[in-house]
Amino acid sequence: MNRFFTSQTLQANRAVALEASIQKHAISVLRLREGDQIELVGPDAQPYLATILSSAPLHVQIDTPIARPTELPVQVRLICGVPKGDKADLIVQKATELGAATISFFNSQWATAKWAPNRVAKKLSRLQAIAQGAAEQSHRCVVPAVDVVTLNEMTKLQADAKLIAYEESAKAGETAGLVKAIATRPHTLIAVFGPEGGLSPAEVSTLQDAGFLPVGLGPRILRTETAPLYLLSAVSVLSELQGEKNE
């Protein structure tokens, strides 16, 4: 069943008119019709079943709330060095599907690609649209925020666990940091990833001084677009699937 995010306040047994953008996608693209059911998520992140009453304009009857949880128990913020080409699109799409709460990018010292200040707004608008589409497809209850941060801003961020996915830690055989961090059952976690050129020693040192812990992500060296997805998958296994097994 298709899920859509709306700015309308939703309440069971009420009829609402939906945005023109939803109407275009649901009616013109998906060819849904009167009587078909969809899922809607309002500003409070509570999903509902809804029945289409009319298609032009799009009115729906809000039915019952959906109780099935789809959000990670850990609010994960990914901070990625700006990658080359369209890899940011891939990171945002897949990280959204895997449950990231926030996806940030920064112009890393050793990055071969950087975002010019006058192009950031356009890039973020595109990436935010990708995040919404991925959140709908994966039946998320929230759309991750996509933004840009600086190294200085990163040092001031607060979280229960703060990690650096560091290539040198992986080469040295470090494998316990991520597992130990999730074992503490953090509510919030920040993970920093380097671009293709990796993080510079100065960046790693600055982050360490701010409380970030360098960790390896297994014995293999992962690409810049793969590492965030590995981490999110590990968080899911350690906090969701493993948690269910222990209950």
Summary of the structure (lengths in Angstrom):
residues: 247
radius of gyration: 20.0
end to end distance: 30.0
largest distance: 61.3
contacts: 795
relative contact order: 0.15
helix: 36%
strand: 23%
